[in-house]
Amino acid sequence: MTNEQLRVRFAPSPTGPFHIGGARSALFNWLLAKKHSGQMVLRIEDTDLERSRRESEENIKEALKWLGMDWGEGIDVGGPYGPYRQTERLDIYKQYTQKLLDAGLAYFCYCTDEELEAERQEHLAKGQTPLYSGRCRNLTLEDRKRLEAEGRKPTVRFRVPGGKQIVFTDLVRGTVSFESDGVGDYVIVKSDGIPVYNYAVVIDDALMRITHVIRAEEHLSNTPRQILLYEALGFPLPKFGHISLILGKDRTKMSKRHGATSVEQYRKLGYLPEALVNFLALLGWAPAGEQELFTLDELVKEFSMDRVAKNPAVFDVDKLNWINAQYIKKSTPERIAELALPHLAEAGYIKDTGLTPEKRAWIVQFVAAVQDHISYAAQIVDHADIFFNDTVAFENQEAQEMLRDPDVSRVMDVFKEKLAALEELNASAVQGLLKSMVKELKLPGKKVYMPIRIALTGQMHGPELHHFIPVIGRERVLQRITATMAKI
Ligand code: GLU
């Protein structure tokens, strides 16, 4: 790297939910910037006036912050090369369009959509690649006046130089080349005066002094069009790096069919930002060693573009779940409870509002008992029933049968007695109590633990009893045992 400061940008189009692929692009840029003490620019590409939404822009910013990324320049924070929202830069684009027109590198095109479509069909019928014919390439001033008098509004097309090979070295893909003859003069400004992506992006990246353009592979085919514009405008070329597609586990392009695709959805399901960011980093980038869990700081240290893979990244939700589970285990129950509350409310276990401090504290206790068994906070609901619902239902015949064992009544009596005698009801006290029962009753552990578990929950598996019992509390434990044993 030269002395020049590394400058990257994340340039989303705010047209819908913020896709995890976008978050991954943002992350790779951010990591590269942090690693090289560079600058991260956040630019909003909102030239699609119909589809762009401020709400989506807000959503993107929120998601980036939530994931732990910041930007030193861009919307909200400003900077020396603003404005950073494309619709606020229309005058800037206009100046460059005029330059291109003056130099004969671009021209007005009056073809209507219908005419262009007819031309396209003609090419297709002849088995040719449909490229713009160049019909308006050499219009005279009179021609233009006549066409304008017909009420036609021109677009501006870039005059693609013929017979040129466009070669560049992609940081991920190596040498990439395209023939300019396969491109055809393309529109750079639409008839409403709004520049298209391929044009605005070049001016912005150049004026914002972007040194590295790291973006999704889907833009690889746009790059030759952009390079031709860099050359026409006399701008130095940045380095390009196109990161691979994200595929679902079935190796088709990641889509809604594969489950949640937006950052917001994962956030709502109760994934932790540090887990999601860890997972996203591994989508297309491979660390040098075996380590799989990384903090953001560790990622910054480890990240490098030469370990970004060319082949598609596979979105393995099981891996995400595993990573998230590791972070959940390390989190405080208070934090996980906070994330679980909306799900518990939705499932009807709690009222949406009006949690007393006692109830909240109890929920934290409940979460602490099960948080090692969930992959994301919404799964808390799957563990809630035995904690919230005192009506014990046997999960199957076998469970019920087990309580008919002749040793069971003795086990229950001793348990109730010892429980009543405990000074303080906590995990280690219950653990000690159960151990002492095994010893005193001279029974195999299973014959002590299983009947108690079934009497309290109706189930043969579940959270550790010493975690479960203190959450339920003495009174409810005794009530449940009495009620269940009455059903035997
Ligand atoms: N606005 C483009 C997008 O969201 C950005 C492409 C680029 O990074 O050049 O796909």
Residues whose N, C-alpha, C, O or C-beta is under 5 A from the ligand:
A	BS01	LIG	A11 P12 S13 E45 V201 R215
